[in-house]
């Protein structure tokens, strides 16, 4: 927890690329909540990439399902493609 807090306090622009500036405290609260949940489950305290993404989606008011669907297939004038 202290590492992620230190990183984003030293690099605030990186945090504001992920979430609105007004939700900074809420972000750290959610990170702490998920880290505590990981400990309770017997997992590593460190958050996974997906857990961080889920927190950012919640704070940006975007449903998880829409975010996953929008990145799978990208339509173009030449047809559809996906990046895997």
C-alpha positions as CSV (number, residue, x, y, z in Angstrom):
1,X,0.0,0.0,0.0
2,X,2.8,2.4,0.9
3,X,4.5,1.8,-2.4
4,X,1.5,2.6,-4.6
5,X,0.7,5.6,-2.5
6,X,4.3,6.9,-2.7
7,X,4.5,6.3,-6.5
8,X,1.3,8.3,-7.2
9,X,2.2,11.1,-4.7
10,X,5.5,11.5,-6.6
11,X,3.9,11.1,-10.0
12,X,0.5,12.8,-9.7
13,X,0.1,13.1,-13.5
14,X,0.2,9.3,-13.8
15,X,-2.7,9.1,-11.3
16,X,-4.7,11.8,-13.1
17,X,-4.4,9.9,-16.4
18,X,-6.3,7.1,-14.7
19,X,-8.9,8.9,-12.6
20,X,-10.3,12.4,-12.1
21,X,-8.2,14.6,-9.8
22,X,-11.2,15.1,-7.5
23,X,-11.4,11.3,-6.8
24,X,-7.8,10.9,-5.6
25,X,-8.7,10.2,-2.0
26,X,-11.4,7.8,-3.0
27,X,-8.9,5.9,-5.2
28,X,-6.5,5.4,-2.3
29,X,-9.4,4.3,-0.1
30,X,-10.5,1.7,-2.7
31,X,-6.9,0.5,-3.1
32,X,-6.7,0.0,0.7
33,X,-10.0,-1.8,0.7
34,X,-9.0,-4.2,-2.1
35,X,-5.6,-4.8,-0.5
36,X,-7.3,-5.6,2.8
37,X,-9.7,-8.0,1.0
38,X,-6.7,-9.7,-0.6
39,X,-5.1,-10.3,2.9
40,X,-8.4,-11.7,4.2
41,X,-8.6,-14.2,1.3
42,X,-5.0,-15.3,2.0
43,X,-3.7,-13.7,-1.3
44,X,-0.8,-11.4,-1.8
45,X,-1.5,-7.9,-0.5
46,X,-0.4,-6.4,-3.8
47,X,-3.2,-5.5,-6.2
48,X,-3.3,-7.3,-9.5
49,X,-3.5,-5.3,-12.8
50,X,-7.2,-6.3,-13.2
51,X,-8.0,-5.0,-9.7
52,X,-6.4,-1.6,-10.4
53,X,-8.3,-1.5,-13.7
54,X,-11.6,-2.3,-11.9
55,X,-11.0,0.5,-9.4
56,X,-10.4,3.0,-12.2
57,X,-13.5,1.9,-14.0
58,X,-15.6,2.3,-10.9
59,X,-14.2,5.8,-10.3
60,X,-14.7,6.8,-13.9
61,X,-18.3,5.5,-13.8
62,X,-17.8,3.0,-16.5
63,X,-19.3,-0.5,-16.3
64,X,-16.8,-3.3,-16.6
65,X,-18.8,-5.1,-19.3
66,X,-18.8,-2.1,-21.6
67,X,-15.1,-1.6,-21.2
68,X,-14.3,-5.2,-22.1
69,X,-16.7,-5.2,-25.1
70,X,-15.3,-2.0,-26.6
71,X,-11.7,-3.3,-26.7
72,X,-12.4,-6.7,-28.3
73,X,-13.2,-5.9,-31.9
74,X,-12.5,-2.6,-33.6
75,X,-14.5,-1.7,-36.7
76,X,-12.7,0.1,-39.5
77,X,-13.7,1.0,-43.1
78,X,-11.6,-2.1,-44.2
79,X,-13.3,-4.5,-41.8
80,X,-13.0,-5.4,-38.2
81,X,-9.9,-6.4,-36.3
82,X,-8.8,-7.2,-32.7
83,X,-5.6,-6.7,-30.8
84,X,-4.7,-9.6,-28.7
